[in-house]
C-alpha cells in the first residue's frame, strides 16, 4: 500500500484512510475479490503506471489493459464483472467522447473514469454531463491518483482536473445527450456512425418502427428536426478532444 494510506477491515467493509487528506473512503470488501477493471490507454507504459495506482487501492484486482475501443469491445463480452473502467479519450479509433459513449452503452451502470492529459473546463464539464464517474488528470502523483480512484470506488464523483468550474448550462450538447435514455443513446451512437434505420434495428434486435420512435424522441430532446441535424449536434463532442490535443 502506498505511503499515505491506511486500511482498516471492519465487517464487510474496508475503510481507507488517506493520511494527508484526512479523509476516509468506505469500500465494500467484495470489491477486493473476483473484481476486474478495464483500462484503456494507447500507451503501454501509461497503462502500467495507472495499474500501479489501481493496485495501491485494490491489490488483488484483475486489470484488462487495452489500447483501443475495438480491443475493449472484444474483451467486454468475455468479462461481464467489471467494477470500473478507466479510459483516455484520445484513442486511435475514437474521436472526442465517441469511445466513451460506446463503452457506456455496452457497460450500462459500470462507472467510467476518464484519465487524460487534457484538462480544459469544457472537457471536464462535458464528461460530467455525459455521465462519467470522474475526470482525473494524468499529471496527478501516484498517491493522488490512488486517492481519487478510492473515492470513485466508494461512490464519490471526482472531477478534479478542471481549472475553473463554469456555470452549469442545461442546454449544451452534452446536457442534451445526457438526457437520452440508454436505448436512445445506443441509437444515436449508431446514427453518428452512419448506419441506416434497418442496420440499427438489426444490431439492437428491435424493429425499424422502434428505431423510428427512438429517433423521434432523440430529435425532440436534442432540439433538432432530422438525422443530419442530430449528427451535427453530436459533432462538438466527437471532435472536442482531438482538437484540444492538436
C-alpha positions as CSV (number, residue, x, y, z in Angstrom):
1,X,0.0,0.0,0.0
2,X,1.3,3.4,-1.0
3,X,2.5,5.6,1.8
4,X,-0.3,7.9,3.0
5,X,-2.9,5.2,3.0
6,X,-4.0,3.0,6.0
7,X,-6.6,0.2,5.5
8,X,-9.0,-0.9,8.3
9,X,-11.1,-4.0,7.9
10,X,-14.5,-3.7,9.5
11,X,-17.3,-6.3,9.0
12,X,-18.0,-6.4,5.2
13,X,-16.4,-3.0,4.5
14,X,-12.9,-1.7,4.0
15,X,-12.1,1.8,5.4
16,X,-9.4,3.5,3.5
17,X,-7.9,6.4,5.5
18,X,-5.9,8.9,3.4
19,X,-3.5,10.4,6.0
20,X,-2.5,13.6,4.1
21,X,-6.1,14.5,3.1
22,X,-7.5,13.3,6.4
23,X,-10.4,11.6,4.6
24,X,-11.9,8.2,5.0
25,X,-13.2,6.3,1.9
26,X,-15.6,3.3,2.6
27,X,-15.4,0.4,0.2
28,X,-17.2,-2.9,0.1
29,X,-14.8,-5.8,0.7
30,X,-16.4,-7.6,-2.2
31,X,-14.7,-5.1,-4.4
32,X,-11.4,-6.6,-3.4
33,X,-12.1,-10.1,-4.7
34,X,-13.2,-11.5,-8.1
35,X,-13.1,-8.0,-9.4
36,X,-12.0,-6.7,-12.8
37,X,-11.1,-3.3,-14.1
38,X,-10.9,-2.3,-17.8
39,X,-8.1,0.1,-18.5
40,X,-7.9,1.9,-21.9
41,X,-4.8,3.9,-22.9
42,X,-2.9,3.8,-26.2
43,X,0.5,3.9,-24.4
44,X,1.6,0.6,-22.7
45,X,3.8,2.4,-20.2
46,X,0.9,4.7,-19.1
47,X,-1.3,1.6,-18.7
48,X,1.4,0.1,-16.4
49,X,1.6,3.3,-14.4
50,X,-2.1,3.6,-13.9
51,X,-2.3,-0.1,-13.0
52,X,0.2,0.6,-10.1
53,X,-2.1,3.3,-8.8
54,X,-5.1,1.0,-9.0
55,X,-3.3,-1.8,-7.1
56,X,-2.5,0.7,-4.3
57,X,-6.2,0.6,-3.6
58,X,-7.2,-2.8,-4.9
59,X,-4.1,-5.0,-4.8
60,X,-5.8,-8.2,-6.0
61,X,-7.9,-6.8,-8.8
62,X,-7.6,-8.2,-12.3
63,X,-6.8,-5.5,-14.8
64,X,-7.6,-5.8,-18.5
65,X,-5.4,-3.3,-20.3
66,X,-6.2,-2.4,-23.9
67,X,-5.1,0.3,-26.3
68,X,-8.3,0.9,-28.4
69,X,-12.1,0.9,-28.3
70,X,-12.1,-2.1,-30.7
71,X,-9.9,-4.1,-28.3
72,X,-12.3,-3.1,-25.4
73,X,-15.3,-4.2,-27.4
74,X,-13.6,-7.6,-27.9
75,X,-12.8,-8.2,-24.2
76,X,-16.0,-6.8,-22.6
77,X,-18.3,-9.7,-23.7
78,X,-15.8,-12.1,-22.1
79,X,-15.6,-10.3,-18.7
80,X,-19.0,-9.1,-17.5
81,X,-18.0,-8.4,-13.9
82,X,-16.2,-5.1,-14.4
83,X,-16.3,-2.8,-11.4
84,X,-14.7,0.2,-13.0
85,X,-13.4,1.5,-16.4
86,X,-10.5,3.9,-16.7
87,X,-10.0,5.4,-20.1
88,X,-8.3,8.2,-22.0
89,X,-10.4,10.0,-24.6
90,X,-7.6,10.2,-27.0
91,X,-7.6,6.8,-28.7
92,X,-6.7,5.7,-32.2
93,X,-10.2,4.6,-33.1
94,X,-12.3,7.2,-31.2
95,X,-12.8,10.9,-31.6
96,X,-13.8,13.0,-28.6
97,X,-16.3,11.3,-26.4
98,X,-17.4,8.8,-29.1
99,X,-15.4,6.0,-27.5
100,X,-16.8,6.9,-24.0
101,X,-20.4,6.8,-25.4
102,X,-19.8,3.3,-27.0
103,X,-18.5,1.9,-23.7
104,X,-21.3,3.5,-21.7
105,X,-23.9,1.8,-24.0
106,X,-22.1,-1.5,-23.7
107,X,-21.5,-1.5,-19.9
108,X,-24.6,0.2,-18.6
109,X,-24.1,1.3,-15.0
110,X,-20.4,0.4,-14.7
111,X,-18.6,3.6,-13.6
112,X,-16.3,5.1,-16.2
113,X,-13.5,7.4,-15.2
114,X,-11.7,9.5,-17.8
115,X,-7.9,9.8,-17.2
116,X,-6.4,12.3,-19.5
117,X,-3.6,14.7,-20.0
118,X,-6.1,17.2,-21.4
119,X,-7.5,19.4,-18.7
120,X,-9.9,22.0,-20.0
121,X,-13.1,23.2,-18.3
122,X,-15.1,22.3,-21.4
123,X,-13.9,18.7,-21.5
124,X,-14.4,18.1,-17.8
125,X,-17.9,19.5,-17.8
126,X,-18.8,17.5,-20.9
127,X,-17.7,14.3,-19.2
128,X,-19.7,15.2,-16.1
129,X,-22.9,15.9,-18.1
130,X,-22.4,12.7,-20.2
131,X,-22.4,10.6,-17.0
132,X,-18.7,9.9,-16.3
133,X,-17.9,8.9,-12.8
134,X,-14.8,11.1,-12.8
135,X,-12.2,13.1,-14.8
136,X,-8.7,12.6,-13.5
137,X,-5.6,14.4,-14.7
138,X,-2.7,12.2,-15.7
139,X,-0.4,14.7,-14.1
140,X,-1.5,13.6,-10.6
141,X,1.0,11.8,-8.4
142,X,0.5,8.1,-7.9
143,X,-0.7,8.7,-4.4
144,X,-3.2,11.3,-5.5
145,X,-4.4,9.1,-8.4
146,X,-4.9,6.2,-5.9
147,X,-6.9,8.5,-3.6
148,X,-9.1,9.6,-6.4
149,X,-9.8,6.0,-7.5
150,X,-10.6,5.0,-4.0
151,X,-13.1,7.9,-3.8
152,X,-14.8,6.7,-7.0
153,X,-15.0,3.1,-5.9
154,X,-16.5,4.3,-2.7
155,X,-19.3,6.0,-4.7
156,X,-18.0,9.6,-5.0
157,X,-17.7,11.6,-8.2
158,X,-14.2,13.0,-8.8
159,X,-13.8,15.9,-11.2
160,X,-10.6,17.5,-10.0
161,X,-9.0,18.2,-13.3
162,X,-10.9,21.3,-14.3
163,X,-9.1,24.6,-13.6
164,X,-12.3,26.5,-13.1
165,X,-15.8,25.1,-12.9
166,X,-18.2,27.0,-15.3
167,X,-21.8,27.9,-14.6
168,X,-23.8,24.8,-15.5
169,X,-25.8,25.1,-18.6
170,X,-28.5,22.5,-19.1
171,X,-29.0,23.5,-22.8
172,X,-25.5,22.5,-24.0
173,X,-25.0,19.5,-26.4
174,X,-23.6,17.3,-23.5
175,X,-26.5,18.1,-21.3
176,X,-29.0,17.3,-24.0
177,X,-27.2,14.0,-24.8
178,X,-27.2,13.2,-21.1
179,X,-31.0,13.4,-21.1
180,X,-31.2,10.5,-23.5
181,X,-32.2,7.0,-22.3
182,X,-29.8,4.1,-22.7
183,X,-31.7,2.9,-25.8
184,X,-31.8,6.3,-27.3
185,X,-28.0,6.7,-26.7
186,X,-27.3,3.5,-28.5
187,X,-29.4,4.6,-31.5
188,X,-27.6,8.0,-31.5
189,X,-24.1,6.4,-31.5
190,X,-25.1,4.1,-34.4
191,X,-26.6,7.1,-36.2
192,X,-23.4,9.1,-35.8
193,X,-21.6,6.0,-37.2
194,X,-23.6,6.4,-40.5
195,X,-25.9,3.4,-40.1
196,X,-29.3,3.2,-41.6
197,X,-32.5,2.5,-39.6
198,X,-32.6,-1.1,-40.9
199,X,-29.0,-1.7,-39.8
200,X,-29.5,-0.1,-36.4
201,X,-32.6,-2.2,-35.9
202,X,-30.7,-5.4,-36.7
203,X,-27.8,-4.6,-34.4
204,X,-30.1,-3.8,-31.5
205,X,-32.6,-6.6,-32.1
206,X,-35.7,-4.4,-32.5
207,X,-38.0,-3.4,-35.3
208,X,-37.5,-0.4,-37.6
209,X,-40.6,1.1,-36.1
210,X,-38.9,1.1,-32.7
211,X,-35.9,2.8,-34.2
212,X,-38.1,5.5,-35.7
213,X,-39.8,6.1,-32.4
214,X,-36.4,6.4,-30.7
215,X,-35.3,8.9,-33.4
216,X,-38.4,11.0,-32.8
217,X,-37.6,11.2,-29.1
218,X,-33.9,11.9,-29.8
219,X,-34.7,14.7,-32.2
220,X,-37.1,16.3,-29.6
221,X,-34.5,16.1,-26.8
222,X,-31.7,17.4,-29.0
223,X,-33.9,20.2,-30.4
224,X,-33.3,19.1,-34.0
225,X,-35.6,18.2,-36.9
226,X,-33.7,15.4,-38.8
227,X,-30.8,13.0,-38.9
228,X,-28.3,15.4,-40.3
229,X,-29.0,18.0,-37.6
230,X,-28.8,15.3,-34.9
231,X,-25.3,14.3,-36.2
232,X,-24.2,17.9,-36.3
233,X,-25.4,18.3,-32.7
234,X,-23.1,15.5,-31.7
235,X,-20.1,16.8,-33.6
236,X,-18.8,19.2,-30.9
237,X,-18.3,16.1,-28.7
238,X,-16.9,14.0,-31.4
239,X,-14.1,16.4,-32.3
240,X,-13.5,18.1,-28.9
241,X,-10.6,16.1,-27.5
242,X,-8.7,15.7,-30.8
243,X,-9.0,19.5,-31.4
244,X,-7.6,20.1,-27.9
245,X,-4.8,17.6,-28.5
246,X,-3.7,19.2,-31.7
